[in-house]
């Protein structure tokens, strides 16, 4: 029996440490014979990204969403372990990651540590660690 049956990597594909986090997530998933999911949430409020608020153009939103999915796909393709699902959302990062972790029944969520000025109430990783009902690995 493995410790983590499902691993969720919450990552910004544009972050310089994204590839390193993907490698770590793949190794942990492999060691646990786990299902691996990768998620990105475009920062915003509720279910709306800050970009959508600024530009208010559906075609620009669609182009950005397509770019993010392509970046996640490239990241997943670089993994030595197969990725079961790619997930993208807009809005409140912690809310969406919490909901996704529950939906995929994640036993471990892996995220990078980044102090963000966008997340008003503190660091996203620390907030996730406080609210998730599973283990959280905050990696540098």
MODELLER restraints for C-alpha pairs under 7 A, 6 or more apart:
rsr = mdl.restraints
at = mdl.atoms
rsr.add(forms.Gaussian(group=physical.xy_distance, feature=features.Distance(at['CA:2:A'], at['CA:32:A']), mean=4.99, stdev=0.5))
rsr.add(forms.Gaussian(group=physical.xy_distance, feature=features.Distance(at['CA:3:A'], at['CA:32:A']), mean=6.41, stdev=0.5))
rsr.add(forms.Gaussian(group=physical.xy_distance, feature=features.Distance(at['CA:4:A'], at['CA:32:A']), mean=5.87, stdev=0.5))
rsr.add(forms.Gaussian(group=physical.xy_distance, feature=features.Distance(at['CA:4:A'], at['CA:34:A']), mean=6.26, stdev=0.5))
rsr.add(forms.Gaussian(group=physical.xy_distance, feature=features.Distance(at['CA:4:A'], at['CA:107:A']), mean=5.20, stdev=0.5))
rsr.add(forms.Gaussian(group=physical.xy_distance, feature=features.Distance(at['CA:4:A'], at['CA:108:A']), mean=6.28, stdev=0.5))
rsr.add(forms.Gaussian(group=physical.xy_distance, feature=features.Distance(at['CA:5:A'], at['CA:32:A']), mean=6.63, stdev=0.5))
rsr.add(forms.Gaussian(group=physical.xy_distance, feature=features.Distance(at['CA:5:A'], at['CA:33:A']), mean=6.95, stdev=0.5))
rsr.add(forms.Gaussian(group=physical.xy_distance, feature=features.Distance(at['CA:5:A'], at['CA:34:A']), mean=4.44, stdev=0.5))
rsr.add(forms.Gaussian(group=physical.xy_distance, feature=features.Distance(at['CA:5:A'], at['CA:35:A']), mean=6.23, stdev=0.5))
rsr.add(forms.Gaussian(group=physical.xy_distance, feature=features.Distance(at['CA:5:A'], at['CA:107:A']), mean=6.42, stdev=0.5))
rsr.add(forms.Gaussian(group=physical.xy_distance, feature=features.Distance(at['CA:6:A'], at['CA:34:A']), mean=5.03, stdev=0.5))
rsr.add(forms.Gaussian(group=physical.xy_distance, feature=features.Distance(at['CA:6:A'], at['CA:35:A']), mean=4.65, stdev=0.5))
rsr.add(forms.Gaussian(group=physical.xy_distance, feature=features.Distance(at['CA:6:A'], at['CA:36:A']), mean=5.98, stdev=0.5))
rsr.add(forms.Gaussian(group=physical.xy_distance, feature=features.Distance(at['CA:6:A'], at['CA:105:A']), mean=6.60, stdev=0.5))
rsr.add(forms.Gaussian(group=physical.xy_distance, feature=features.Distance(at['CA:6:A'], at['CA:106:A']), mean=4.70, stdev=0.5))
rsr.add(forms.Gaussian(group=physical.xy_distance, feature=features.Distance(at['CA:6:A'], at['CA:107:A']), mean=5.50, stdev=0.5))
rsr.add(forms.Gaussian(group=physical.xy_distance, feature=features.Distance(at['CA:6:A'], at['CA:108:A']), mean=6.73, stdev=0.5))
rsr.add(forms.Gaussian(group=physical.xy_distance, feature=features.Distance(at['CA:7:A'], at['CA:29:A']), mean=6.27, stdev=0.5))
rsr.add(forms.Gaussian(group=physical.xy_distance, feature=features.Distance(at['CA:7:A'], at['CA:34:A']), mean=6.49, stdev=0.5))
rsr.add(forms.Gaussian(group=physical.xy_distance, feature=features.Distance(at['CA:7:A'], at['CA:35:A']), mean=6.15, stdev=0.5))
rsr.add(forms.Gaussian(group=physical.xy_distance, feature=features.Distance(at['CA:7:A'], at['CA:36:A']), mean=4.92, stdev=0.5))
rsr.add(forms.Gaussian(group=physical.xy_distance, feature=features.Distance(at['CA:7:A'], at['CA:37:A']), mean=6.23, stdev=0.5))
rsr.add(forms.Gaussian(group=physical.xy_distance, feature=features.Distance(at['CA:7:A'], at['CA:106:A']), mean=5.47, stdev=0.5))
rsr.add(forms.Gaussian(group=physical.xy_distance, feature=features.Distance(at['CA:7:A'], at['CA:107:A']), mean=6.16, stdev=0.5))
rsr.add(forms.Gaussian(group=physical.xy_distance, feature=features.Distance(at['CA:7:A'], at['CA:108:A']), mean=4.95, stdev=0.5))
rsr.add(forms.Gaussian(group=physical.xy_distance, feature=features.Distance(at['CA:7:A'], at['CA:109:A']), mean=5.93, stdev=0.5))
rsr.add(forms.Gaussian(group=physical.xy_distance, feature=features.Distance(at['CA:8:A'], at['CA:36:A']), mean=5.96, stdev=0.5))
rsr.add(forms.Gaussian(group=physical.xy_distance, feature=features.Distance(at['CA:8:A'], at['CA:37:A']), mean=4.73, stdev=0.5))
rsr.add(forms.Gaussian(group=physical.xy_distance, feature=features.Distance(at['CA:8:A'], at['CA:38:A']), mean=5.76, stdev=0.5))
rsr.add(forms.Gaussian(group=physical.xy_distance, feature=features.Distance(at['CA:8:A'], at['CA:101:A']), mean=6.87, stdev=0.5))
rsr.add(forms.Gaussian(group=physical.xy_distance, feature=features.Distance(at['CA:8:A'], at['CA:106:A']), mean=6.04, stdev=0.5))
rsr.add(forms.Gaussian(group=physical.xy_distance, feature=features.Distance(at['CA:8:A'], at['CA:108:A']), mean=6.26, stdev=0.5))
rsr.add(forms.Gaussian(group=physical.xy_distance, feature=features.Distance(at['CA:8:A'], at['CA:109:A']), mean=4.72, stdev=0.5))
rsr.add(forms.Gaussian(group=physical.xy_distance, feature=features.Distance(at['CA:8:A'], at['CA:110:A']), mean=6.20, stdev=0.5))
rsr.add(forms.Gaussian(group=physical.xy_distance, feature=features.Distance(at['CA:9:A'], at['CA:25:A']), mean=6.50, stdev=0.5))
rsr.add(forms.Gaussian(group=physical.xy_distance, feature=features.Distance(at['CA:9:A'], at['CA:37:A']), mean=6.15, stdev=0.5))
rsr.add(forms.Gaussian(group=physical.xy_distance, feature=features.Distance(at['CA:9:A'], at['CA:38:A']), mean=4.72, stdev=0.5))
rsr.add(forms.Gaussian(group=physical.xy_distance, feature=features.Distance(at['CA:9:A'], at['CA:39:A']), mean=6.12, stdev=0.5))
rsr.add(forms.Gaussian(group=physical.xy_distance, feature=features.Distance(at['CA:9:A'], at['CA:109:A']), mean=5.77, stdev=0.5))
rsr.add(forms.Gaussian(group=physical.xy_distance, feature=features.Distance(at['CA:9:A'], at['CA:110:A']), mean=4.75, stdev=0.5))
rsr.add(forms.Gaussian(group=physical.xy_distance, feature=features.Distance(at['CA:9:A'], at['CA:111:A']), mean=6.08, stdev=0.5))
rsr.add(forms.Gaussian(group=physical.xy_distance, feature=features.Distance(at['CA:10:A'], at['CA:38:A']), mean=6.04, stdev=0.5))
rsr.add(forms.Gaussian(group=physical.xy_distance, feature=features.Distance(at['CA:10:A'], at['CA:39:A']), mean=4.84, stdev=0.5))
rsr.add(forms.Gaussian(group=physical.xy_distance, feature=features.Distance(at['CA:10:A'], at['CA:40:A']), mean=5.88, stdev=0.5))
rsr.add(forms.Gaussian(group=physical.xy_distance, feature=features.Distance(at['CA:10:A'], at['CA:109:A']), mean=6.99, stdev=0.5))
rsr.add(forms.Gaussian(group=physical.xy_distance, feature=features.Distance(at['CA:10:A'], at['CA:110:A']), mean=6.09, stdev=0.5))
rsr.add(forms.Gaussian(group=physical.xy_distance, feature=features.Distance(at['CA:10:A'], at['CA:111:A']), mean=5.12, stdev=0.5))
rsr.add(forms.Gaussian(group=physical.xy_distance, feature=features.Distance(at['CA:11:A'], at['CA:18:A']), mean=6.32, stdev=0.5))
rsr.add(forms.Gaussian(group=physical.xy_distance, feature=features.Distance(at['CA:11:A'], at['CA:39:A']), mean=6.17, stdev=0.5))
rsr.add(forms.Gaussian(group=physical.xy_distance, feature=features.Distance(at['CA:11:A'], at['CA:40:A']), mean=5.50, stdev=0.5))
rsr.add(forms.Gaussian(group=physical.xy_distance, feature=features.Distance(at['CA:11:A'], at['CA:111:A']), mean=6.10, stdev=0.5))
rsr.add(forms.Gaussian(group=physical.xy_distance, feature=features.Distance(at['CA:12:A'], at['CA:18:A']), mean=6.55, stdev=0.5))
rsr.add(forms.Gaussian(group=physical.xy_distance, feature=features.Distance(at['CA:12:A'], at['CA:40:A']), mean=5.72, stdev=0.5))
rsr.add(forms.Gaussian(group=physical.xy_distance, feature=features.Distance(at['CA:13:A'], at['CA:71:A']), mean=5.88, stdev=0.5))
rsr.add(forms.Gaussian(group=physical.xy_distance, feature=features.Distance(at['CA:13:A'], at['CA:72:A']), mean=5.98, stdev=0.5))
rsr.add(forms.Gaussian(group=physical.xy_distance, feature=features.Distance(at['CA:19:A'], at['CA:75:A']), mean=6.59, stdev=0.5))
rsr.add(forms.Gaussian(group=physical.xy_distance, feature=features.Distance(at['CA:22:A'], at['CA:79:A']), mean=6.34, stdev=0.5))
rsr.add(forms.Gaussian(group=physical.xy_distance, feature=features.Distance(at['CA:23:A'], at['CA:79:A']), mean=6.05, stdev=0.5))
rsr.add(forms.Gaussian(group=physical.xy_distance, feature=features.Distance(at['CA:25:A'], at['CA:110:A']), mean=6.94, stdev=0.5))
rsr.add(forms.Gaussian(group=physical.xy_distance, feature=features.Distance(at['CA:26:A'], at['CA:79:A']), mean=6.18, stdev=0.5))
rsr.add(forms.Gaussian(group=physical.xy_distance, feature=features.Distance(at['CA:26:A'], at['CA:80:A']), mean=6.35, stdev=0.5))
rsr.add(forms.Gaussian(group=physical.xy_distance, feature=features.Distance(at['CA:26:A'], at['CA:81:A']), mean=5.06, stdev=0.5))
rsr.add(forms.Gaussian(group=physical.xy_distance, feature=features.Distance(at['CA:29:A'], at['CA:35:A']), mean=6.69, stdev=0.5))
rsr.add(forms.Gaussian(group=physical.xy_distance, feature=features.Distance(at['CA:29:A'], at['CA:36:A']), mean=6.20, stdev=0.5))
rsr.add(forms.Gaussian(group=physical.xy_distance, feature=features.Distance(at['CA:30:A'], at['CA:81:A']), mean=6.45, stdev=0.5))
rsr.add(forms.Gaussian(group=physical.xy_distance, feature=features.Distance(at['CA:35:A'], at['CA:84:A']), mean=6.06, stdev=0.5))
rsr.add(forms.Gaussian(group=physical.xy_distance, feature=features.Distance(at['CA:36:A'], at['CA:83:A']), mean=5.05, stdev=0.5))
rsr.add(forms.Gaussian(group=physical.xy_distance, feature=features.Distance(at['CA:36:A'], at['CA:84:A']), mean=5.43, stdev=0.5))
rsr.add(forms.Gaussian(group=physical.xy_distance, feature=features.Distance(at['CA:37:A'], at['CA:83:A']), mean=5.82, stdev=0.5))
rsr.add(forms.Gaussian(group=physical.xy_distance, feature=features.Distance(at['CA:37:A'], at['CA:84:A']), mean=5.58, stdev=0.5))
rsr.add(forms.Gaussian(group=physical.xy_distance, feature=features.Distance(at['CA:37:A'], at['CA:85:A']), mean=4.77, stdev=0.5))
rsr.add(forms.Gaussian(group=physical.xy_distance, feature=features.Distance(at['CA:37:A'], at['CA:86:A']), mean=5.99, stdev=0.5))
rsr.add(forms.Gaussian(group=physical.xy_distance, feature=features.Distance(at['CA:38:A'], at['CA:85:A']), mean=6.34, stdev=0.5))
rsr.add(forms.Gaussian(group=physical.xy_distance, feature=features.Distance(at['CA:38:A'], at['CA:86:A']), mean=5.01, stdev=0.5))
rsr.add(forms.Gaussian(group=physical.xy_distance, feature=features.Distance(at['CA:38:A'], at['CA:87:A']), mean=6.21, stdev=0.5))
rsr.add(forms.Gaussian(group=physical.xy_distance, feature=features.Distance(at['CA:39:A'], at['CA:86:A']), mean=5.84, stdev=0.5))
rsr.add(forms.Gaussian(group=physical.xy_distance, feature=features.Distance(at['CA:39:A'], at['CA:87:A']), mean=4.52, stdev=0.5))
rsr.add(forms.Gaussian(group=physical.xy_distance, feature=features.Distance(at['CA:39:A'], at['CA:88:A']), mean=5.77, stdev=0.5))
rsr.add(forms.Gaussian(group=physical.xy_distance, feature=features.Distance(at['CA:40:A'], at['CA:87:A']), mean=6.39, stdev=0.5))
rsr.add(forms.Gaussian(group=physical.xy_distance, feature=features.Distance(at['CA:40:A'], at['CA:88:A']), mean=5.04, stdev=0.5))
rsr.add(forms.Gaussian(group=physical.xy_distance, feature=features.Distance(at['CA:40:A'], at['CA:89:A']), mean=6.63, stdev=0.5))
rsr.add(forms.Gaussian(group=physical.xy_distance, feature=features.Distance(at['CA:41:A'], at['CA:88:A']), mean=5.65, stdev=0.5))
rsr.add(forms.Gaussian(group=physical.xy_distance, feature=features.Distance(at['CA:41:A'], at['CA:89:A']), mean=4.72, stdev=0.5))
rsr.add(forms.Gaussian(group=physical.xy_distance, feature=features.Distance(at['CA:41:A'], at['CA:90:A']), mean=5.32, stdev=0.5))
rsr.add(forms.Gaussian(group=physical.xy_distance, feature=features.Distance(at['CA:41:A'], at['CA:91:A']), mean=6.78, stdev=0.5))
rsr.add(forms.Gaussian(group=physical.xy_distance, feature=features.Distance(at['CA:41:A'], at['CA:93:A']), mean=5.54, stdev=0.5))
rsr.add(forms.Gaussian(group=physical.xy_distance, feature=features.Distance(at['CA:42:A'], at['CA:49:A']), mean=5.69, stdev=0.5))
rsr.add(forms.Gaussian(group=physical.xy_distance, feature=features.Distance(at['CA:42:A'], at['CA:89:A']), mean=6.30, stdev=0.5))
rsr.add(forms.Gaussian(group=physical.xy_distance, feature=features.Distance(at['CA:42:A'], at['CA:90:A']), mean=4.67, stdev=0.5))
rsr.add(forms.Gaussian(group=physical.xy_distance, feature=features.Distance(at['CA:42:A'], at['CA:91:A']), mean=6.11, stdev=0.5))
rsr.add(forms.Gaussian(group=physical.xy_distance, feature=features.Distance(at['CA:43:A'], at['CA:49:A']), mean=5.32, stdev=0.5))
rsr.add(forms.Gaussian(group=physical.xy_distance, feature=features.Distance(at['CA:43:A'], at['CA:50:A']), mean=6.25, stdev=0.5))
rsr.add(forms.Gaussian(group=physical.xy_distance, feature=features.Distance(at['CA:43:A'], at['CA:90:A']), mean=6.26, stdev=0.5))
rsr.add(forms.Gaussian(group=physical.xy_distance, feature=features.Distance(at['CA:43:A'], at['CA:91:A']), mean=5.12, stdev=0.5))
rsr.add(forms.Gaussian(group=physical.xy_distance, feature=features.Distance(at['CA:43:A'], at['CA:92:A']), mean=6.15, stdev=0.5))
rsr.add(forms.Gaussian(group=physical.xy_distance, feature=features.Distance(at['CA:43:A'], at['CA:93:A']), mean=5.99, stdev=0.5))
rsr.add(forms.Gaussian(group=physical.xy_distance, feature=features.Distance(at['CA:44:A'], at['CA:50:A']), mean=4.57, stdev=0.5))
rsr.add(forms.Gaussian(group=physical.xy_distance, feature=features.Distance(at['CA:44:A'], at['CA:90:A']), mean=6.44, stdev=0.5))
rsr.add(forms.Gaussian(group=physical.xy_distance, feature=features.Distance(at['CA:44:A'], at['CA:91:A']), mean=3.81, stdev=0.5))
rsr.add(forms.Gaussian(group=physical.xy_distance, feature=features.Distance(at['CA:44:A'], at['CA:92:A']), mean=5.44, stdev=0.5))
rsr.add(forms.Gaussian(group=physical.xy_distance, feature=features.Distance(at['CA:45:A'], at['CA:91:A']), mean=4.56, stdev=0.5))
rsr.add(forms.Gaussian(group=physical.xy_distance, feature=features.Distance(at['CA:45:A'], at['CA:92:A']), mean=5.04, stdev=0.5))
rsr.add(forms.Gaussian(group=physical.xy_distance, feature=features.Distance(at['CA:46:A'], at['CA:91:A']), mean=4.88, stdev=0.5))
rsr.add(forms.Gaussian(group=physical.xy_distance, feature=features.Distance(at['CA:46:A'], at['CA:92:A']), mean=5.18, stdev=0.5))
rsr.add(forms.Gaussian(group=physical.xy_distance, feature=features.Distance(at['CA:47:A'], at['CA:90:A']), mean=5.25, stdev=0.5))
rsr.add(forms.Gaussian(group=physical.xy_distance, feature=features.Distance(at['CA:47:A'], at['CA:91:A']), mean=4.20, stdev=0.5))
rsr.add(forms.Gaussian(group=physical.xy_distance, feature=features.Distance(at['CA:47:A'], at['CA:92:A']), mean=6.57, stdev=0.5))
rsr.add(forms.Gaussian(group=physical.xy_distance, feature=features.Distance(at['CA:48:A'], at['CA:90:A']), mean=5.30, stdev=0.5))
rsr.add(forms.Gaussian(group=physical.xy_distance, feature=features.Distance(at['CA:48:A'], at['CA:91:A']), mean=4.53, stdev=0.5))
rsr.add(forms.Gaussian(group=physical.xy_distance, feature=features.Distance(at['CA:49:A'], at['CA:90:A']), mean=4.94, stdev=0.5))
rsr.add(forms.Gaussian(group=physical.xy_distance, feature=features.Distance(at['CA:49:A'], at['CA:91:A']), mean=4.72, stdev=0.5))
rsr.add(forms.Gaussian(group=physical.xy_distance, feature=features.Distance(at['CA:52:A'], at['CA:61:A']), mean=6.38, stdev=0.5))
rsr.add(forms.Gaussian(group=physical.xy_distance, feature=features.Distance(at['CA:76:A'], at['CA:83:A']), mean=6.20, stdev=0.5))
rsr.add(forms.Gaussian(group=physical.xy_distance, feature=features.Distance(at['CA:89:A'], at['CA:96:A']), mean=6.96, stdev=0.5))
rsr.add(forms.Gaussian(group=physical.xy_distance, feature=features.Distance(at['CA:94:A'], at['CA:124:A']), mean=6.39, stdev=0.5))
rsr.add(forms.Gaussian(group=physical.xy_distance, feature=features.Distance(at['CA:94:A'], at['CA:128:A']), mean=6.02, stdev=0.5))
rsr.add(forms.Gaussian(group=physical.xy_distance, feature=features.Distance(at['CA:98:A'], at['CA:132:A']), mean=6.13, stdev=0.5))
rsr.add(forms.Gaussian(group=physical.xy_distance, feature=features.Distance(at['CA:106:A'], at['CA:134:A']), mean=6.93, stdev=0.5))
rsr.add(forms.Gaussian(group=physical.xy_distance, feature=features.Distance(at['CA:107:A'], at['CA:134:A']), mean=5.09, stdev=0.5))
rsr.add(forms.Gaussian(group=physical.xy_distance, feature=features.Distance(at['CA:107:A'], at['CA:135:A']), mean=6.18, stdev=0.5))
rsr.add(forms.Gaussian(group=physical.xy_distance, feature=features.Distance(at['CA:108:A'], at['CA:134:A']), mean=5.76, stdev=0.5))
rsr.add(forms.Gaussian(group=physical.xy_distance, feature=features.Distance(at['CA:108:A'], at['CA:135:A']), mean=4.73, stdev=0.5))
rsr.add(forms.Gaussian(group=physical.xy_distance, feature=features.Distance(at['CA:108:A'], at['CA:136:A']), mean=5.59, stdev=0.5))
rsr.add(forms.Gaussian(group=physical.xy_distance, feature=features.Distance(at['CA:109:A'], at['CA:135:A']), mean=6.37, stdev=0.5))
rsr.add(forms.Gaussian(group=physical.xy_distance, feature=features.Distance(at['CA:109:A'], at['CA:136:A']), mean=4.81, stdev=0.5))
rsr.add(forms.Gaussian(group=physical.xy_distance, feature=features.Distance(at['CA:109:A'], at['CA:137:A']), mean=6.23, stdev=0.5))
rsr.add(forms.Gaussian(group=physical.xy_distance, feature=features.Distance(at['CA:110:A'], at['CA:136:A']), mean=5.83, stdev=0.5))
rsr.add(forms.Gaussian(group=physical.xy_distance, feature=features.Distance(at['CA:110:A'], at['CA:137:A']), mean=4.72, stdev=0.5))
rsr.add(forms.Gaussian(group=physical.xy_distance, feature=features.Distance(at['CA:110:A'], at['CA:138:A']), mean=6.04, stdev=0.5))
rsr.add(forms.Gaussian(group=physical.xy_distance, feature=features.Distance(at['CA:111:A'], at['CA:125:A']), mean=6.46, stdev=0.5))
rsr.add(forms.Gaussian(group=physical.xy_distance, feature=features.Distance(at['CA:111:A'], at['CA:137:A']), mean=6.33, stdev=0.5))
rsr.add(forms.Gaussian(group=physical.xy_distance, feature=features.Distance(at['CA:111:A'], at['CA:138:A']), mean=5.10, stdev=0.5))
rsr.add(forms.Gaussian(group=physical.xy_distance, feature=features.Distance(at['CA:111:A'], at['CA:139:A']), mean=6.18, stdev=0.5))
rsr.add(forms.Gaussian(group=physical.xy_distance, feature=features.Distance(at['CA:112:A'], at['CA:125:A']), mean=6.99, stdev=0.5))
rsr.add(forms.Gaussian(group=physical.xy_distance, feature=features.Distance(at['CA:112:A'], at['CA:138:A']), mean=5.35, stdev=0.5))
rsr.add(forms.Gaussian(group=physical.xy_distance, feature=features.Distance(at['CA:112:A'], at['CA:139:A']), mean=4.81, stdev=0.5))
rsr.add(forms.Gaussian(group=physical.xy_distance, feature=features.Distance(at['CA:112:A'], at['CA:140:A']), mean=5.72, stdev=0.5))
rsr.add(forms.Gaussian(group=physical.xy_distance, feature=features.Distance(at['CA:113:A'], at['CA:125:A']), mean=5.99, stdev=0.5))
rsr.add(forms.Gaussian(group=physical.xy_distance, feature=features.Distance(at['CA:113:A'], at['CA:138:A']), mean=5.86, stdev=0.5))
rsr.add(forms.Gaussian(group=physical.xy_distance, feature=features.Distance(at['CA:113:A'], at['CA:139:A']), mean=6.07, stdev=0.5))
rsr.add(forms.Gaussian(group=physical.xy_distance, feature=features.Distance(at['CA:113:A'], at['CA:140:A']), mean=5.78, stdev=0.5))
rsr.add(forms.Gaussian(group=physical.xy_distance, feature=features.Distance(at['CA:114:A'], at['CA:123:A']), mean=6.69, stdev=0.5))
rsr.add(forms.Gaussian(group=physical.xy_distance, feature=features.Distance(at['CA:115:A'], at['CA:123:A']), mean=5.20, stdev=0.5))
rsr.add(forms.Gaussian(group=physical.xy_distance, feature=features.Distance(at['CA:116:A'], at['CA:123:A']), mean=6.24, stdev=0.5))
rsr.add(forms.Gaussian(group=physical.xy_distance, feature=features.Distance(at['CA:125:A'], at['CA:138:A']), mean=6.51, stdev=0.5))
rsr.add(forms.Gaussian(group=physical.xy_distance, feature=features.Distance(at['CA:129:A'], at['CA:136:A']), mean=5.63, stdev=0.5))
